[in-house]
Amino acid sequence: MKKLFYVVVALVVLISAAAALLFNAPSAQDAVAKRVATAFLGQKPESVDGLRVIVCGSASPLGGGLERAQACIAVVTAEHFFLFDVGARSPQRRTPTRSASRSPES
């Protein structure tokens, strides 16, 4: 029984070490990122059914850093995109979230 325990522990240690080496190697990271990206890019975009409400800025009204946008609420429908209560830096914050496929100008 002890021998089986030592074999299992040795296998777990070897698998963990191999995983750590692979995930810390840039070539392995590139391969994983490429595989994930192709999996996501192959999917159809979600259709907007009804209303979708997104909080796109949630900073404190007292400030709290330049990287955080002030309060902002986005409402998305199939044909429209509305921004409510737009504070400072909210339009810049909306861009990375890719919250809608249409720009607010169109």
C-alpha positions in Angstrom: 0.0 0.0 0.0 2.9 2.3 0.8 4.4 1.7 -2.6 1.2 2.7 -4.4 1.0 5.9 -2.3 4.6 6.8 -3.2 3.9 6.1 -6.9 0.8 8.3 -6.9 2.6 11.1 -5.1 5.5 10.9 -7.5 3.1 11.1 -10.5 1.3 14.1 -9.0 4.6 15.9 -8.5 5.9 15.1 -12.0 2.6 16.2 -13.6 2.6 19.4 -11.6 6.2 20.2 -12.5 5.5 19.5 -16.2 2.5 21.7 -16.1 4.4 24.5 -14.3 7.2 24.4 -16.9 4.7 24.3 -19.8 2.6 27.2 -18.6 5.6 29.3 -17.8 7.2 28.7 -21.2 6.4 31.5 -23.8 5.9 29.0 -26.6 3.4 27.0 -24.6 1.6 30.2 -23.6 1.4 31.2 -27.2 0.0 27.8 -28.2 -2.7 28.0 -25.5 -3.6 31.6 -26.4 -3.9 30.7 -30.1 -6.1 27.7 -29.3 -8.4 29.7 -27.1 -8.6 32.6 -29.6 -9.6 30.3 -32.4 -12.2 28.7 -30.3 -13.8 32.1 -29.4 -13.5 33.5 -32.9 -15.3 30.5 -34.4 -18.4 31.2 -32.3 -21.4 33.3 -33.6 -22.0 36.6 -31.7 -24.7 36.6 -29.2 -28.0 38.1 -30.4 -29.4 40.8 -28.2 -32.9 39.6 -27.2 -34.7 42.4 -25.3 -32.7 44.9 -23.2 -29.2 44.5 -21.9 -28.1 46.9 -19.1 -24.3 47.2 -18.5 -22.5 49.2 -15.8 -19.6 50.6 -17.7 -18.2 52.9 -15.0 -18.3 52.3 -11.3 -15.8 54.7 -9.6 -16.5 56.5 -6.4 -18.1 60.0 -6.8 -15.2 61.3 -4.8 -12.6 60.2 -7.3 -10.3 57.3 -6.7 -7.8 57.2 -9.5 -7.4 58.1 -13.2 -7.8 54.5 -14.4 -11.4 54.3 -13.2 -14.3 55.8 -15.1 -17.0 57.7 -13.4 -20.6 56.3 -13.2 -22.0 55.2 -16.5 -25.0 52.9 -17.5 -25.3 51.5 -21.0 -28.6 50.1 -22.4 -28.3 47.9 -25.5 -31.2 46.7 -27.7 -31.0 45.1 -31.1 -31.2 48.4 -32.9 -30.0 51.0 -30.3 -27.2 51.8 -27.9 -27.9 54.4 -25.1 -25.5 55.8 -22.5 -27.0 57.3 -19.3 -25.4 59.2 -16.5 -22.1 59.5 -18.4 -19.3 60.7 -16.2 -15.7 61.6 -16.9 -13.7 58.9 -18.9 -16.8 56.7 -19.4 -16.6 56.7 -23.2 -13.0 55.5 -23.0 -14.1 52.8 -20.6 -16.9 51.5 -22.9 -14.4 50.7 -25.7 -12.5 47.8 -24.1 -15.7 46.1 -22.9 -16.9 45.6 -26.4 -20.4 46.0 -24.9 -22.1 46.6 -28.2 -21.4 45.9 -31.8 -22.6 49.4 -32.9 -21.0 52.7 -32.1 -23.1 55.3 -30.4 -22.6 57.7 -33.4 -24.3 55.4 -35.9 
